[in-house]
Amino acid sequence: SAAARESGGGLVQPGGSLRLSCAASGFTAPGLTLDVYTMTWFRQAPGKEREAISCIRGADIVTNYADSVKGRFTISRDNARNTVYLQMDSLKPEDTAVYYCAARFLRCSNHVNDMNYWGEGTLVTVSS
């Protein structure tokens, strides 16, 4: 069955960088291979709702949702490796959250309930 799995989280000091990876697997059904899915990174800080950060459709069509990460976070996708990345630079304590990747058929959305598949999340802690 289709699934996504995040990795790359950890503890980093303010101003530091991390690169998160989301490895997708099992998208093998005819007409439902990974290339027809959009991939979105979400995050959820303690006590807050899950928010969409950025979505990528195809290899280079990006929709950014969160103004708070603009200019600091970059989403990218390697379809040959079935992997989506989130490069996070100039990290701030307020970036501390569990980061999730999610897949949605065809179109990007920033709504949690629109996603078809979710990973289990990876924790990012920004602290000195």
Backbone hydrogen bonds, N-H to C=O, Kabsch-Sander energy under -0.5 kcal/mol:
donor,donor_aa,acceptor,acceptor_aa,energy
3,A,25,S,-2.5
4,A,118,W,-0.5
5,R,23,A,-1.7
7,S,21,S,-2.0
10,G,123,L,-0.7
12,V,125,T,-2.7
15,G,91,L,-3.3
16,G,13,Q,-2.3
18,L,88,M,-2.1
20,L,18,L,-0.5
20,L,86,L,-2.6
21,S,7,S,-2.6
22,C,84,V,-2.3
23,A,5,R,-2.8
24,A,22,C,-0.6
24,A,82,N,-3.0
25,S,3,A,-2.7
28,T,26,G,-1.9
32,L,29,A,-2.7
34,L,27,F,-0.8
36,V,33,T,-2.0
37,Y,34,L,-2.2
38,T,104,R,-3.5
39,M,56,I,-2.2
40,T,102,A,-2.8
41,W,54,S,-2.6
42,F,100,Y,-3.0
43,R,51,E,-2.3
44,Q,98,V,-2.3
48,K,45,A,-2.3
51,E,43,R,-3.0
53,I,41,W,-3.3
54,S,41,W,-1.2
55,C,63,T,-2.9
56,I,39,M,-2.6
57,R,61,I,-3.5
60,D,57,R,-0.6
61,I,57,R,-1.7
62,V,60,D,-0.8
63,T,55,C,-2.8
65,Y,53,I,-2.6
66,A,53,I,-1.5
67,D,65,Y,-0.7
69,V,66,A,-1.4
70,K,67,D,-0.9
72,R,69,V,-2.4
73,F,69,V,-2.2
74,T,87,Q,-2.4
76,S,85,Y,-1.8
78,D,83,T,-3.2
79,N,77,R,-0.6
81,R,78,D,-0.8
82,N,78,D,-0.5
82,N,79,N,-0.6
83,T,78,D,-2.0
84,V,22,C,-2.2
85,Y,76,S,-2.7
86,L,20,L,-2.2
87,Q,74,T,-2.9
88,M,18,L,-3.2
88,M,86,L,-0.6
89,D,72,R,-2.1
89,D,87,Q,-0.6
90,S,15,G,-0.6
91,L,16,G,-2.3
95,D,92,K,-2.3
96,T,93,P,-1.8
97,A,124,V,-1.8
98,V,44,Q,-2.3
99,Y,97,A,-0.5
99,Y,122,T,-3.0
100,Y,42,F,-2.4
102,A,40,T,-2.2
103,A,117,Y,-2.3
104,R,38,T,-2.3
106,L,36,V,-2.9
107,R,105,F,-2.5
112,V,110,N,-0.5
114,D,111,H,-1.5
115,M,112,V,-1.5
116,N,103,A,-2.8
117,Y,103,A,-1.7
119,G,101,C,-2.2
122,T,99,Y,-2.0
124,V,97,A,-2.8
125,T,10,G,-2.8
127,S,12,V,-2.2
127,S,125,T,-0.7
